Amino acid sequence: MKRFDPRIVFGLLLLAGGGLALAQRMGYLNNTSDIFWGAVFLAAGFSFLSLLLGGHWWASFPGFTLVGLGAVILLPNSMGEIGGAIFLGGIALSFWWVFFSARVERWWALIPAGVLTALSVMIIVAQRYEKFGGAIFLGGIGLAFFAVYFTERTERWWALIPGGVLCTLAGVTIAAERFGNFQTAGFFFLGLAFTFLLVAVMARMSWAYWPALILGVMGVLGMASLLDMANYVYAVGFIAAGGFLLYRYFTNR
């Protein structure tokens, strides 16, 4: 059996390029250069992807990237606005493949996969709902960290913290347009409190109850101002603290 000769590929490319140029010259096609280069990148990408069948996982990076680039080149002008999303989505697919082909050893691929997927979705959604773009991007990355936690809940409990913070920030981008600064800060503190509560409950880290409690109180005070109750909450808080100190004083005498 003869060894594969790369001259065959170059010969086919020259034939295709010449045929496309002739078709454009005769008026049958337009933008043949885009068709040619798009087909070249697609062919190169699928050539790399064929190596995945042999277990060469690294081939997913050039493979999906080149396929995405070829798809962008072949896009009609009316869909040019989502070209960036398709290209980033192609790169994201490479990381998803790396992860799912060996979920235990290559768990790290979840993070770039989540970031690139969030960017891709953000570009598409922002075409019509621009104000949700930041929330989708931050929330998507946060969900990627939560996925990292579920790959190994004992060793990767730390992923709950960036996951919760980023999802909270995603909510803050929406809350900032609906509420005032003080109420938005309250929402942020409540989200952080819930994050540490997850660490305490799901990862069984008892120390996390303390930041959860402190941040929760700060968040309640901030959200209470939304209902014009902040002054009452402050007053009740001071009375409760004062009463507790006096109680401790008299009971310890």
N, C-alpha and C positions, 0 to 999 in steps of 0.2 A: 504494500500500500504506500503510495507516494505521500511525502510530507506536504502539509499545506503550504502553498506558495503565496506570499503577500502580493505578488504581481497580479494575481487574479483579481484581488480586491481593487487595486489601482486601475486595472483594465476596465472593470465594470463601472467604476466611478467616471472614468473618462468617457465611456460610451454613454452613460446616463447624462453627463454634463453636455456632451455634444448634441444628444437628442433633444434635450430641453432648450438649448440655445437655438437649434434649428426650428423647434416648434414655436418659440417666441418670434423668431425672424419671419415665420410664415403667418403669424397672427393668431395662432391657436391658443397660446398661453401668455400670461403676463407675470412679471416678477419671478422669472424662472431662477434667478440667482438665489432668492429666498427658498424656493422649493428645493434647489440643489443642496444648499448648505444645511437646510433643515433635515433633508434625507440623510446627508452625511453624518450629522450628529446623532440622528436616531440609529443609524446602522452601527456607528461606533459604540453607542450606549448599549444596544442589544448584544453586541459582541462581548462586551464586558459582563453583562448580565448572564450570558450563557455559561460563564465560568462559575457562577453560583452553584450550578448543578454538580460541579466537582468539589464543592466544599470551600471554595476560595471566597470567604465572606468579605474580604477587603474590596473585592470587585464591585460590591454594591455602591461604593462611593463614586467612582467614575461612571459606573453604569447608569444609575438613576439620575445623576447630575447631567450627563450628556443627553439622556432621553428627555429630561425636562427642558434643557436648552433647545433641543431640536423642536420640541412641541411649541416653545415660545416663538421660534422663528417662523413656524408654519401657521401661527395664529392669524386669522383675518384681522384687518385693521379695526373692525368694530369691537373686537375683544382684547385689544392691546392693553387696556387698563388692568387686566388680571394677569398679565404676563409675569410680573414679579411674583405673584402668588403661586403660579404654576412652577416657576423655577425653584422657589424656596420649598415648595411642596415636594419636588423631586429630590432635593437634598434631604428633606425630612424623611422621605421614604427609605433612603439609604440607612439612616440611623435606626428606623423602626425595624428594618430587616436585620440589622446587626443585633438588636436586642432580642427579637423573637427567635433568631437562630440559635441563641445561647443565653437564655434569660438569667441564669445563675452567674455565669462568669462576666457577661457584658451588660450588667444592669446599668452601668454608667451612661449607656447610649440613650436611656430614657430622657435625660436632661436636655441634650441638644435636640433630640427628636421633638420634645414638647415645646421648646423655644421656637424652633423653625415652623412647626405646625401652627402654633399660636400666631406667629407673624403672617403666615400664609392666609389663615382664616381672617385675621384682622384686615388685611388688604382687601379681601373680597367684601367683608361686611361694611367696611368704612366707605365703600362706594355709595351706600344708601343711608347708613346709620353711623355717621362719623363720630358722634359723641360716645358710642359704645366701643370704639376701637381700643382705647387704653384698657378698658375693663376686660375685653377679650384677651388681649396680649398678656396682661398680668395674671388673670385668672387661669389662662392656659398653662403658663409656667408653673403656677401654684399647683395645679392638678398633676403636672409631671412630677413634682416633688412628692406629692401624696402617693403617686404610683411607685416611686422609689421606696417609700416606706413599706408598702405592701410586698415588695420583693423579699424583704428580710426584716421583719418587724422588731426583732431583738437588737440587731446590730445597727440598723439604720433608722432608729427612732428620731434621730436629729432632723430627718427630712420633714417631720411634722412642723417644725418651726418655720423654715422658709416657705413651706406650702401654705401654712395658715396666714403668715404675714402677707404673702403675695395675693392670696385670695381676698384678704381684708383690704389691701390697697386697691384691688379691682372694685370692691364695693364702694370704697371711698371716692373713686373717680366719678361714680354715679351720684353718691350722696352729696358731693360738693356742689352739684348743680341744683339740688332740691332744698338743702338746708343751709343754715349759717355755718360760720367757721367753728363755733363752739360745739354745735350739735354734731358736725362732721368729726371733730376730734373725739367726741363721745363715742361715735360709731367706731372709730379707729381703735380706741382703747377697749371697747367691748370685743372687737374682733381679736385683738391680741390676748385678752383674757380667755376667750374661747380656745385660742391656739394652745396656751399653756395648760388649760384644762384637759385638752386632748392628750398632751404629753403626760399629764399626771394619771389619767385614766387608762389610756391605751398603751403607753409605754411603762406604766407603773413607776413613775418618777415622783415620789412624794414631795420633793422640793418645789415642784412646779405649781403646787397649790397656792403657795405664797404669792408669786407674781400674778397668778390668775385672780386671786382675791383682790390684790391692790389695784390691778388694772381694771377689774370689774367694777370696783367702787368708783374709780375715776370715770369709767364709761357711763355708769348710771347717772352720775352728777351731770355729765355733759348732755346726755339724752333727756334728763329731766327738765333742762332749760327749754327744750322744745315745747313743753306743756306749761311753761311759765311756773314751774314748781321748784326751780333751783333754790330760791331763797328759803323755802320751807325745808328742803332736803338739807341744806347747810345748817339751818337752825336745829333741826332734829339731830343731825350728826354731832354738833357741838354739845347739845344737851346729853346725848347718850355717852359721849366720851367723858364729859365732866362727871356724870353720874357714876360711870365705871371707875374713874380714879378715886372718887370719894368712897365708893364701896370697898375698894381695895385697901384704902387707908384705914377705915374703921374696922374691917374684918381682920386685919393683920396686927392690930394693936394688942 
